[in-house]
Structures are given as C-alpha cells and as structure tokens.
Amino acid sequence: MSEKLSPQTRGPKNDDEIIQDAMHEIPYGIYVISSKDGESNPNAMIADWVMQVSFSPRLVAVSFESDSTNLHNIRTNRSMTINLLDEDSMDLARSFLQPTNASKIQGRSESNSNIRHDKLANIAYHLSDNGCAILDDALMWLELEADQFFEIGDHVLVVSKVIKGDINGSGEPLTSVLTGWSYSG
Ligand SMILES: Cc1cc2nc3c(=O)[nH]c(=O)nc-3n(C[C@H](O)[C@H](O)[C@H](O)COP(=O)(O)O)c2cc1C
C-alpha cells in the first residue's frame, strides 16, 4: 500500500512510476472479505479488488494475494462474505490492515512472526449461513460460494456465486478516494 503524493512533492519519474501514478487514480470501494478456517473460526481482511463479473448467474470476482490466510480458507471450504464499508468507517477499516499471520510482514523478529492476529476480536458482527462474518456496521453484505480459482500474475482471482445479500445502512460507501489508501499500481 502506498500513500498518494501531490504533484509538487514528485521528483523526476521513470515510465514505470508514471504508470503507477496513473493506476493510483483508479477508484475502489473498501471491502472487508470474511472467510472461515477448518474449525469454523471466522477471519477477515481488507480488499479493494472486488467487482461483479456476470448478471446471470450473479458472479463476483475478488483478487487475492497468493499467501493470504483468507484465500487459504476459501480454497478449503469455498465460503466467503463481502462487506462494503460506509464512509464513516475509516477506524473500522483500520482494524483489518494487519495480516492474520505476522510472519507475512518482512522484518518481524522470529518470536513476533508466530503471532496470529484476530482481526475480528473487537468487532461487532454476526455469522452468515455459511459461517463467515457479516459486520453490523457494513453498508451492504453478500454471502458467496467460491466457484473458480485462476492463478493470475502475483494474485489469485476467485470467481464466486452470490447466494444472498442485503443492505444494512443508508450512508455512502467508503472508497479509496476518501481513505487516500492506494492498493494499485
Ligand atoms: C486498502 C487496501 C486494499 C487491499 N486490497 C487487497 C486486495 O484487493 N486483495 C488482497 O489480496 N489484498 C489486499 N490488501 C492486502 C490485504 O488486506 C493484506 O495482505 C492482508 O494481510 C491479508 O490478510 P490475511 O493474510 O489475513 O488473509 C489490501 C490492503 C489495503 C490496506
């Protein structure tokens, strides 16, 4: 993730950095994806790369880092939920920035790298029929069944059938334009 720099603070750019800056302008919704592990414990992560890819059947694609704990769970039992956060949920979004497995962060000492971070510990949620988290403060949620997995570059694209969904709130969605967080480029 990188913060956006104003044109004034930019130095000379190479072609790759110019492409990266251009791609930072693509707006994204801020989603919390939830899965469950083999013992049915729910987990969650923040994601930008979410989009509908078919009307009939209703299919949604999410692109995951290949070492994501949530991807591992979804490969195992195909269950997931997607929660779209609302514009007042920056603090809620921050609760999901850490990986489940601290060893994913380079430079952590060996003792710290064994820490598993329970991102849902202090979050208000209930479980969907498929055992994944629906956040009480989500603007909308979808329950999905993962159907197809595609290895694409450095990510894995998961295409899922939409089983259920509802709107919880009445606000506007939280987006990368509001957070200034950029997962792109
Ligand atoms: C704003 C933002 C957007 C992100 N979007 C994605 C995404 O679309 N896909 C993804 O795999 N990771 C994304 N990440 C990174 C994951 O949230 C991060 O790798 C997390 O540690 C994965 O959690 P897990 O290892 O517990 O599954 C994003 C991070 C941030 C801060």
The ligand as an SDF file (V2000), in Angstrom:
LIG
                    3D

 31 33  0  0  0  0  0  0  0  0999 V2000
   -6.5970   -0.5050    1.1170 C   0  0  0  0  0  0  0  0  0  0  0  0
   -6.1320   -1.9340    0.9970 C   0  0  0  0  0  0  0  0  0  0  0  0
   -6.6470   -2.7070   -0.0250 C   0  0  0  0  0  0  0  0  0  0  0  0
   -6.2400   -4.0340   -0.1760 C   0  0  0  0  0  0  0  0  0  0  0  0
   -6.7650   -4.7830   -1.1770 N   0  0  0  0  0  0  0  0  0  0  0  0
   -6.3950   -6.0810   -1.2990 C   0  0  0  0  0  0  0  0  0  0  0  0
   -6.9490   -6.9060   -2.3100 C   0  0  0  0  0  0  0  0  0  0  0  0
   -7.7860   -6.4880   -3.0990 O   0  0  0  0  0  0  0  0  0  0  0  0
   -6.5540   -8.2060   -2.3510 N   0  0  0  0  0  0  0  0  0  0  0  0
   -5.6380   -8.7210   -1.4560 C   0  0  0  0  0  0  0  0  0  0  0  0
   -5.3040   -9.9090   -1.5250 O   0  0  0  0  0  0  0  0  0  0  0  0
   -5.0940   -7.9560   -0.5040 N   0  0  0  0  0  0  0  0  0  0  0  0
   -5.4720   -6.6700   -0.3860 C   0  0  0  0  0  0  0  0  0  0  0  0
   -4.9280   -5.9030    0.5840 N   0  0  0  0  0  0  0  0  0  0  0  0
   -3.9240   -6.5030    1.4560 C   0  0  0  0  0  0  0  0  0  0  0  0
   -4.5500   -7.4310    2.4720 C   0  0  0  0  0  0  0  0  0  0  0  0
   -5.5410   -6.7760    3.2560 O   0  0  0  0  0  0  0  0  0  0  0  0
   -3.4380   -7.9550    3.3680 C   0  0  0  0  0  0  0  0  0  0  0  0
   -2.4850   -8.6430    2.5960 O   0  0  0  0  0  0  0  0  0  0  0  0
   -3.9110   -8.8150    4.4810 C   0  0  0  0  0  0  0  0  0  0  0  0
   -2.7940   -9.0170    5.2890 O   0  0  0  0  0  0  0  0  0  0  0  0
   -4.4430  -10.1810    4.0730 C   0  0  0  0  0  0  0  0  0  0  0  0
   -4.9350  -10.7730    5.2300 O   0  0  0  0  0  0  0  0  0  0  0  0
   -4.7780  -12.3330    5.5600 P   0  0  0  0  0  0  0  0  0  0  0  0
   -3.3500  -12.6980    5.2860 O   0  0  0  0  0  0  0  0  0  0  0  0
   -5.1830  -12.3700    6.9860 O   0  0  0  0  0  0  0  0  0  0  0  0
   -5.7350  -13.0520    4.6500 O   0  0  0  0  0  0  0  0  0  0  0  0
   -5.3000   -4.5830    0.7280 C   0  0  0  0  0  0  0  0  0  0  0  0
   -4.8020   -3.7940    1.7660 C   0  0  0  0  0  0  0  0  0  0  0  0
   -5.2150   -2.4910    1.9010 C   0  0  0  0  0  0  0  0  0  0  0  0
   -4.6680   -1.6760    3.0190 C   0  0  0  0  0  0  0  0  0  0  0  0
  1  2  1  0
  2  3  1  0
  2 30  2  0
  3  4  2  0
  4  5  1  0
  4 28  1  0
  5  6  2  0
  6  7  1  0
  6 13  1  0
  7  8  2  0
  7  9  1  0
  9 10  1  0
 10 11  2  0
 10 12  1  0
 12 13  2  0
 13 14  1  0
 14 15  1  0
 14 28  1  0
 15 16  1  0
 16 17  1  0
 16 18  1  0
 18 19  1  0
 18 20  1  0
 20 21  1  0
 20 22  1  0
 22 23  1  0
 23 24  1  0
 24 25  2  0
 24 26  1  0
 24 27  1  0
 28 29  2  0
 29 30  1  0
 30 31  1  0
M  END
$$$$
